[in-house]
């Protein structure tokens, strides 16, 4: 797949099934993340790859968070099932390092760029994915489970696998709505 085609046709695929990336395909995805913009070479990221029992463990963390947050019974029952929507979930974390030239927001942006790169690398190799956040990305119980420091952030849960449905094209947006020229 040509890089420009990949970027111009990017879309999320929320209905995923096995197989998930493995072997060299998975390593390519990991390496793509590590090429994200990284001012001062801080490498402000950490990724947890959840598969098989790891998905169950992630679901247990979500369930504990839902209970602690006093969510509805329906939300508590749904929580442990969320990671099972794909054969692989990558938890993407921005690990903040105090640095006079690289503010917190730039480090979070770097980790976010890494997630985008992983999703694009997956799609380029014939896989599909969806980048999710939701309340669990900000939940203190979830953050504690991943041993995050106060300024660390979960920038998302990247669900990866093979598409279970035919991808529908996204409508094209008018760039003039979002860009203005200063000549």
C-alpha positions in Angstrom: 0.0 0.0 0.0 1.4 3.4 -0.9 2.0 5.7 2.0 -0.2 8.5 0.6 -3.1 6.1 -0.1 -2.8 4.8 3.5 -3.0 8.3 5.0 -5.7 9.6 2.7 -7.9 6.6 3.3 -7.3 6.1 7.1 -10.3 4.9 9.0 -11.0 3.0 12.1 -12.3 -0.6 12.0 -14.2 -1.3 15.3 -15.2 -4.8 14.3 -12.1 -6.9 14.7 -11.3 -10.6 14.7 -8.3 -12.9 14.7 -5.7 -13.0 13.5 -3.8 -10.2 15.2 -0.4 -9.1 14.0 2.4 -11.4 15.1 6.0 -12.0 14.2 7.6 -9.5 11.9 4.3 -7.7 11.3 4.0 -7.0 15.0 7.7 -5.9 15.2 7.1 -3.5 12.3 4.2 -2.0 14.2 6.3 -1.6 17.3 9.2 -0.1 15.3 6.8 2.4 13.7 5.8 3.6 17.1 9.4 4.2 18.0 9.8 6.5 15.0 7.3 9.0 16.3 8.4 12.6 16.7 10.4 12.8 19.9 11.9 16.1 20.9 15.1 15.7 22.9 14.9 11.9 22.4 13.0 11.4 25.6 11.1 8.4 24.3 8.0 9.4 26.3 6.1 6.2 25.7 5.3 2.9 27.2 3.1 0.2 25.5 1.5 -2.8 27.0 0.5 -5.5 24.5 -2.5 -7.4 25.7 -3.5 -10.7 24.1 -5.1 -13.9 25.4 -4.9 -13.8 29.2 -3.7 -10.2 28.9 -7.1 -9.2 27.5 -8.8 -10.9 30.5 -6.5 -9.1 32.9 -7.2 -5.7 31.2 -10.9 -6.5 31.4 -10.6 -7.2 35.2 -8.9 -3.8 35.6 -11.8 -2.2 33.7 -14.3 -4.0 35.9 -12.6 -3.0 39.1 -12.6 0.6 37.9 -16.3 0.5 37.0 -17.1 -0.9 40.5 -15.0 1.7 42.2 -16.6 4.5 40.1 -20.0 3.2 41.2 -21.1 2.7 37.6 -24.4 1.0 36.7 -24.7 -2.7 36.9 -24.9 -2.9 33.1 -21.6 -0.9 32.8 -19.9 -3.1 35.4 -21.0 -6.2 33.5 -19.8 -4.8 30.2 -16.4 -3.6 31.4 -14.6 -6.9 31.4 -15.9 -7.6 27.9 -14.5 -4.4 26.3 -11.0 -5.7 25.6 -12.4 -8.9 24.1 -13.6 -6.9 21.0 -10.3 -7.6 19.4 -7.6 -10.2 19.5 -5.0 -7.6 20.6 -5.1 -4.4 22.6 -2.1 -2.1 23.0 -2.3 0.2 25.9 -0.5 3.4 24.9 1.0 5.5 27.8 2.7 8.9 27.7 5.4 8.7 30.3 6.2 12.2 31.3 9.8 13.4 31.9 10.4 16.8 33.4 12.4 18.7 30.7 12.8 22.5 30.3 12.5 22.3 26.5 9.9 19.6 26.1 6.6 20.4 27.8 4.0 17.8 29.0 1.7 18.5 26.1 4.5 17.8 23.6 5.3 14.5 25.2 1.6 13.4 25.2 1.5 14.4 21.5 4.5 12.3 20.8 2.9 9.3 22.4 -0.2 10.0 20.4 1.8 10.1 17.2 3.2 6.7 18.1 -0.3 5.3 18.3 -1.2 6.7 14.9 2.0 5.2 13.5 1.2 1.8 14.9 -2.3 1.9 13.5 -1.0 2.9 10.1 1.7 0.2 10.2 -1.0 -2.4 11.0 -3.2 -1.3 8.1 -0.3 -1.2 5.7 0.3 -4.8 6.5 -3.3 -5.9 6.0 -4.6 -5.6 9.5 -7.2 -3.2 10.9 -7.6 -1.3 14.1 -9.4 1.3 16.2 -7.9 3.7 18.6 -10.2 4.1 21.7 -10.0 6.1 24.8 -13.2 6.4 26.9 -13.5 6.9 30.6 -11.1 4.1 31.4 -8.2 6.1 29.9 -8.6 8.7 32.6 -9.7 6.4 35.4 -7.5 6.5 38.5 -7.9 2.8 39.2 -6.7 2.0 35.6 -3.8 4.4 35.9 -2.8 2.8 39.3 -3.0 -0.7 37.7 -0.4 0.5 35.2 1.7 2.2 37.9 1.4 5.6 36.2 2.9 8.7 37.8 0.6 11.7 38.3 1.5 13.4 35.0 1.5 10.2 32.9 -1.4 9.7 30.6 -3.1 6.8 28.9 -3.4 8.2 25.4 -5.4 5.3 24.2 -6.2 1.6 23.7 -5.3 0.5 20.2 -7.4 -2.5 19.3 -5.8 -4.5 16.5 -6.8 -7.5 14.5 -8.3 -8.4 11.1 -11.4 -6.6 9.9 -14.6 -8.6 10.4 -16.5 -6.4 7.9 -15.9 -4.7 4.6 -14.6 -1.2 5.2 -16.9 1.6 4.2 -15.2 4.7 2.8 -15.3 7.8 5.0 -16.7 10.9 3.4 -14.1 13.3 2.1 -13.9 16.5 4.1 -13.4 20.0 2.6 -9.9 21.1 3.6 -11.0 24.8 3.4 -13.1 24.3 6.4 -10.1 23.5 8.6 -7.2 25.4 7.0 -6.6 29.1 6.3 -3.8 30.7 4.5 -1.6 33.5 5.8 0.2 34.8 2.8 
